[in-house]
Amino acid sequence: WLFPYSAMSMGAILLYFLLLSDLSVVSNRVSAFALVCVRVASEVVLFLFALCLIVAAFACAISSLEQDNPDFAGIDKSAQQLFRVTFSMINGAHYDKLMDSPALMVAITVYVITTSIFLMNLLIAQMNCAYASSYKDML
């Protein structure tokens, strides 16, 4: 019965450090940084939402594809593998297995181009605009 106590203490420590962030008003530089971080965090949440939608779309599409790769057998496994591809958690042996099914390789390639190039550039542009808006409000 130590687990509930440890979970509650973890929550208390997180709340303590959240309250500690109120000390950022002491310094103007730290306060400005905290303000920018809060404004940019919403853009990161939008990016993660868009990433989840694209993963769901490609996972459904790949699971409907006729292929015999066990890593992509079903929507849940396909989504897990796509998240792993997004965060570069797949080694070369997994990519060698993808070469057995050309249609699967094309789908994964389109997914990587969509997420790595389009979504990352969109995230950079969103963060740049959010920072510029925050900077203009500070002046």
FIPANU-917537 format. One record per residue (C-alpha): residue number from 1; residue in three letters; x, y, z. Coordinates in steps of 0.05 Angstrom, whole numbers, plus 5000, padded with zeros to 4 digits. Example, Ala and Ser with C-alpha at 12.3 -4.5 7.8 and 13.67 -1.06 7.14 Angstrom:
   donu   lummi      x      y      z
      1     ala   5246   4910   5156
      2     ser   5273   4979   5143
! end
This chain:
   donu   lummi      x      y      z
      1     trp   5000   5000   5000
      2     leu   5060   5045   4989
      3     phe   5041   5059   4917
      4     pro   4983   5107   4932
      5     tyr   5029   5146   4980
      6     ser   5084   5150   4928
      7     ala   5035   5172   4874
      8     met   5007   5227   4919
      9     ser   5077   5250   4938
     10     met   5095   5254   4864
     11     gly   5034   5297   4851
     12     ala   5052   5342   4910
     13     ile   5123   5352   4886
     14     leu   5098   5369   4816
     15     leu   5049   5420   4845
     16     tyr   5105   5449   4888
     17     phe   5149   5461   4827
     18     leu   5089   5489   4790
     19     leu   5080   5540   4846
     20     leu   5155   5553   4844
     21     ser   5146   5578   4773
     22     asp   5110   5639   4803
     23     leu   5178   5664   4824
     24     ser   5191   5681   4751
     25     val   5162   5751   4764
     26     val   5226   5769   4801
     27     ser   5266   5777   4737
     28     asn   5239   5809   4674
     29     arg   5280   5762   4629
     30     val   5255   5700   4664
     31     ser   5184   5727   4665
     32     ala   5187   5741   4590
     33     phe   5214   5671   4578
     34     ala   5158   5639   4619
     35     leu   5106   5680   4581
     36     val   5134   5658   4514
     37     cys   5137   5585   4537
     38     val   5063   5587   4556
     39     arg   5043   5618   4490
     40     val   5085   5570   4449
     41     ala   5060   5509   4487
     42     ser   4991   5516   4454
     43     glu   5025   5511   4386
     44     val   5060   5447   4406
     45     val   4993   5418   4429
     46     leu   4964   5435   4360
     47     phe   5023   5401   4327
     48     leu   5014   5338   4369
     49     phe   4939   5338   4352
     50     ala   4954   5343   4278
     51     leu   5007   5288   4285
     52     cys   4956   5242   4319
     53     leu   4906   5254   4263
     54     ile   4957   5239   4209
     55     val   4980   5176   4246
     56     ala   4908   5153   4252
     57     ala   4895   5165   4178
     58     phe   4958   5129   4155
     59     ala   4947   5072   4206
     60     cys   4877   5060   4178
     61     ala   4903   5063   4107
     62     ile   4961   5017   4120
     63     ser   4920   4966   4158
     64     ser   4872   4962   4098
     65     leu   4931   4950   4052
     66     glu   4943   4878   4032
     67     gln   5011   4864   4064
     68     asp   5039   4810   4109
     69     asn   5084   4851   4155
     70     pro   5066   4832   4227
     71     asp   5088   4901   4252
     72     phe   5031   4933   4213
     73     ala   4976   4881   4225
     74     gly   4919   4923   4251
     75     ile   4906   4996   4265
     76     asp   4936   4996   4335
     77     lys   5001   4963   4314
     78     ser   5006   5007   4252
     79     ala   4996   5070   4294
     80     gln   5049   5047   4343
     81     gln   5099   5034   4287
     82     leu   5084   5101   4255
     83     phe   5097   5137   4320
     84     arg   5162   5099   4325
     85     val   5180   5120   4254
     86     thr   5164   5192   4271
     87     phe   5210   5194   4331
     88     ser   5266   5154   4295
     89     met   5259   5094   4341
     90     ile   5265   5042   4285
     91     asn   5330   5011   4265
     92     gly   5353   4990   4196
     93     ala   5328   4918   4202
     94     his   5256   4943   4206
     95     tyr   5266   4984   4142
     96     asp   5295   4922   4108
     97     lys   5230   4884   4124
     98     leu   5191   4941   4092
     99     met   5227   4929   4026
    100     asp   5190   4862   4020
    101     ser   5124   4899   4008
    102     pro   5133   4957   3959
    103     ala   5064   4987   3972
    104     leu   5078   4989   4047
    105     met   5145   5022   4034
    106     val   5112   5075   3990
    107     ala   5060   5088   4044
    108     ile   5114   5095   4098
    109     thr   5156   5140   4052
    110     val   5096   5186   4040
    111     tyr   5082   5186   4115
    112     val   5154   5205   4131
    113     ile   5154   5261   4080
    114     thr   5087   5286   4107
    115     thr   5108   5286   4180
    116     ser   5182   5302   4176
    117     ile   5180   5356   4124
    118     phe   5110   5386   4124
    119     leu   5090   5380   4197
    120     met   5159   5400   4225
    121     asn   5162   5461   4180
    122     leu   5091   5478   4201
    123     leu   5111   5472   4274
    124     ile   5170   5518   4263
    125     ala   5127   5570   4228
    126     gln   5074   5566   4283
    127     met   5126   5575   4338
    128     asn   5158   5633   4300
    129     cys   5092   5669   4293
    130     ala   5074   5657   4366
    131     tyr   5141   5684   4388
    132     ala   5135   5744   4342
    133     ser   5066   5759   4370
    134     ser   5091   5752   4441
    135     tyr   5151   5797   4426
    136     lys   5106   5850   4395
    137     asp   5061   5848   4456
    138     met   5121   5857   4502
    139     leu   5143   5921   4466
! end
